[in-house]
Amino acid sequence: MDKTPLANAVRPQSIDEVVGQRHLLAPGKPLRRIIESGEIRNMIFYGPSGVGKTTVAEIIAQNTGMKLHKLNGTSASTSDIKAVIGELDTLAAPNGILLYLDEIQYFNKKQQQTLLEHIEKGGITLIASTTENPYFYVYNAILSRSTVFEFKSVEPEELIPAIERAFKICENQRHEHYVFEPGVLRCIALSCGGDVRKALNAAELCILCAQINADGDKLITKQSAQELTQKSNMKFDRDGDDFYDALSAFQKSMRGSDPDAALHYLARLLEGGALPSACRRLMVCAAEDVGLAYPMIIPIVKAAVDTALMVGLPEARIPLADAVVLVCNSPKSNSAYLAYDAASEDIRSGKGNGYPRQLQNKHFDGEDNDNKGQFYQYPHDFENHWVKQQYLPDDIAHAKYYTYGANKNEQAAKDYWEKIKK
């Protein structure tokens, strides 16, 4: 029996067979026009795993007269790079070399620099792929000589035809006939997080665990599809872009007061096992985005986080869901931390030297001081526990950092202090 993985057996052989990526590969789109021109330039394919980066690179390689070399950043060494360079200007590569470098983010700066001279001269044309943001992981000199194309997760509706095709290929290869319960194909497509490879692997596993029905056919059940794919869309790793995208979307949804979206991203994080990170973002959002509009939210959210960390998953979802909805529904104010940032900017620019005499923690004046004494006025000795005196250093004595937020709590404080300070 052919043991070739199903994902490789159904790998597209032409651009029209590629699943998804219509924004790049539909007729008239930029990458397709470049491929059809036959004049390939340095390119970096950026996107999640299993969405066609390697497939498109191989299709490009098939349509050029260049010698194709494949290297993987996780295993290739500097000597492997030098071996590729050694074939330049030889009969082995008369039209130059097309180097497909998978996972370029694992190449260090020196390894990437080894390629630079030959990329610049045109002897080597580079097609690199990465699941990480190339603007963080790829050497700037290579980045500036390449065009970045972003590949995206494949929509479920685009995945279904590929899954159908995979089952038909298996039927022919294994000489079997499959019967599907309603919704099986869509279940697989929805549960694989836009990853074509995962969807095809799930289809293959469904075949292997299928039972023979009374007619001698293999029955593919929805239950088995759900069991085999239930964790597939939790695809972020703790250092990957998708993980930080999930955290960012979680916090921005809370800041935007959208409880449905915030709970969605909370579920993605918790299902992916990212409980501590979700708790941290929740605490930050309570202080940063609700803040003084509802000051008591900080201890409330802290209590929910403490409870979640104490009980662990799956029960942690209960107090965290309460806290997330509370943050979403609360009035918002970022007045305090914006005021801090303004004060910090003055410090970084060299302003704010020394201290007003009345605030210093000393009472001795040297003989050079004609006006001896600290002159601090204790506010509690005055009406309403306030007295006007200078608190900021002399060079920024009139600086204003804090602006009251337009919410009930801060406006009440504003009214109170305006009456007293007049």
Residue pairs with C-beta under 8 A, 6 or more apart in sequence:
1 173
1 174
2 9
2 173
5 201
5 204
6 166
6 169
6 170
6 200
6 201
6 203
6 204
7 196
7 197
7 200
7 201
9 166
9 169
9 173
10 162
10 165
10 166
10 169
10 200
11 55
11 58
12 18
12 19
12 52
12 55
12 59
13 59
13 62
14 59
15 25
15 32
15 35
15 56
15 59
18 25
18 52
18 55
18 56
18 59
19 52
19 154
19 158
19 159
19 161
19 162
19 196
20 51
20 52
20 152
20 153
20 154
20 155
20 158
20 159
20 194
20 196
21 51
21 52
21 56
21 151
21 152
21 154
22 29
22 158
23 29
23 152
24 30
24 31
24 32
24 149
24 151
25 31
25 32
25 56
26 32
30 149
31 43
31 56
31 149
34 40
34 41
34 43
35 59
35 60
35 63
38 63
38 64
40 60
40 64
40 66
40 98
40 125
40 127
41 125
41 146
41 147
42 119
42 125
42 126
42 127
42 142
42 145
42 146
42 147
43 126
43 127
43 128
43 146
43 147
43 148
43 149
44 104
44 127
44 128
44 129
44 130
44 134
44 138
44 143
44 146
44 147
44 148
44 149
45 53
45 56
45 57
45 127
45 128
45 129
45 130
45 149
45 151
46 129
46 130
46 131
46 132
46 133
46 134
46 148
46 149
46 150
46 151
47 53
47 131
47 150
47 151
47 152
47 153
48 131
48 151
48 152
48 153
48 193
48 194
48 195
48 235
48 242
49 131
49 195
49 197
49 235
50 195
50 196
50 197
50 198
51 151
51 152
51 153
51 154
51 194
51 195
51 196
52 151
52 154
52 196
53 129
53 151
54 100
54 102
54 129
56 151
57 100
57 127
57 129
58 100
60 98
60 127
61 68
61 98
61 100
61 127
64 95
64 98
65 95
66 93
66 95
66 96
66 97
66 98
66 125
67 87
67 92
67 93
67 95
67 96
67 97
67 98
68 97
68 98
68 100
69 84
69 87
69 97
69 98
69 99
69 100
70 99
70 100
70 101
70 102
71 80
71 81
71 84
71 99
71 100
71 101
71 102
72 101
72 102
72 103
73 101
73 102
73 103
73 104
73 105
73 106
73 107
74 103
74 106
76 101
76 107
76 111
78 110
78 111
78 114
81 111
81 114
81 115
82 114
84 97
84 99
84 124
85 114
85 115
85 118
85 123
85 124
87 93
87 97
88 96
88 97
88 118
88 123
88 124
89 123
96 122
96 123
96 124
96 125
97 123
97 124
97 125
98 124
98 125
98 127
99 115
99 124
99 125
99 126
99 127
100 127
100 128
100 129
101 107
101 126
101 127
101 128
101 129
102 128
102 129
103 129
103 130
103 131
104 112
104 128
104 129
104 130
104 134
104 137
104 138
105 130
105 131
105 132
105 134
105 137
105 138
109 139
112 138
112 139
112 142
113 139
113 141
115 124
115 126
115 142
116 139
116 141
116 142
116 145
118 124
119 125
119 126
119 142
119 145
120 145
126 142
126 146
128 134
128 138
128 142
128 146
130 137
130 138
131 240
131 241
132 240
132 241
133 241
134 143
134 148
135 143
135 148
138 146
152 194
153 193
153 194
153 195
154 194
154 195
154 196
155 194
156 186
156 189
156 190
156 194
157 189
159 188
159 189
159 192
159 194
159 196
159 199
160 185
160 186
160 189
162 196
162 199
162 200
163 185
163 188
163 189
163 199
163 200
163 203
164 185
166 200
166 203
166 204
167 178
167 203
167 207
167 220
170 176
170 178
170 203
170 204
170 207
171 177
171 178
174 207
176 207
176 217
176 218
177 216
177 217
177 218
178 207
178 210
178 217
178 218
178 219
178 220
179 213
179 215
179 217
179 218
179 219
179 220
180 220
181 219
181 220
181 221
181 222
182 222
183 222
184 206
184 220
184 221
184 222
184 225
187 222
187 225
187 226
187 229
188 199
188 202
188 203
188 206
188 225
188 229
189 199
191 202
191 225
191 226
191 229
191 230
191 232
191 233
192 198
192 199
192 202
192 229
192 232
192 233
193 232
193 233
193 234
193 235
195 232
195 235
198 229
198 232
198 235
202 225
202 228
202 229
202 232
205 228
206 220
206 224
206 225
206 228
207 218
207 220
209 224
209 228
210 218
210 219
210 220
210 221
210 224
211 218
211 219
212 218
212 219
213 219
231 271
234 268
234 271
234 272
234 273
235 242
236 242
236 243
236 245
236 246
236 272
236 274
237 243
238 274
243 272
243 274
243 277
246 265
246 268
246 269
246 272
246 274
247 269
247 274
247 277
247 278
247 281
249 261
249 265
250 262
250 265
250 266
250 269
250 278
250 281
251 281
251 284
251 285
251 289
253 261
253 262
253 264
253 265
253 328
254 262
254 282
254 285
254 289
254 324
254 327
254 328
255 285
255 288
255 289
255 332
257 328
257 329
257 332
258 328
259 324
259 325
259 328
259 329
262 324
262 325
262 327
262 328
263 321
263 324
263 325
266 278
266 317
266 320
266 321
266 324
267 317
269 275
269 277
269 278
270 278
270 313
270 314
270 316
270 317
270 320
273 313
275 308
275 309
275 312
275 313
275 316
276 309
278 320
279 305
279 308
279 309
279 320
282 301
282 304
282 305
282 320
282 323
282 324
282 327
283 298
283 301
283 302
283 305
285 327
286 297
286 298
286 300
286 301
286 323
286 327
287 298
287 337
288 334
288 337
289 327
289 332
289 333
289 334
290 297
290 327
290 330
290 331
290 332
290 333
291 332
291 333
291 334
291 335
291 336
291 337
291 405
292 333
292 335
292 336
292 405
292 407
292 409
292 410
293 330
293 331
293 332
293 333
293 405
293 407
293 408
293 409
293 410
294 330
294 331
294 409
295 409
297 326
297 327
297 330
300 323
300 326
301 323
301 326
301 327
303 319
304 319
304 320
304 322
304 323
305 319
305 320
305 323
307 316
307 319
308 316
308 317
308 319
308 320
309 316
311 319
331 407
331 408
331 409
332 407
333 405
333 407
333 410
334 405
335 402
335 403
335 404
335 405
335 410
336 402
338 403
339 401
339 402
339 403
340 401
342 401
343 399
343 401
346 352
346 396
346 399
351 393
351 395
351 396
351 399
352 392
352 393
352 395
352 396
353 393
353 394
353 395
354 393
354 394
355 393
356 389
356 390
356 391
356 392
356 393
356 394
357 374
357 375
358 374
358 375
358 376
358 377
358 389
358 390
359 376
359 391
360 374
362 374
363 374
365 372
365 373
376 389
377 387
377 389
379 385
379 386
379 387
381 387
384 420
386 420
386 421
388 421
390 397
392 398
392 399
404 410
404 411
404 413
404 414
405 411
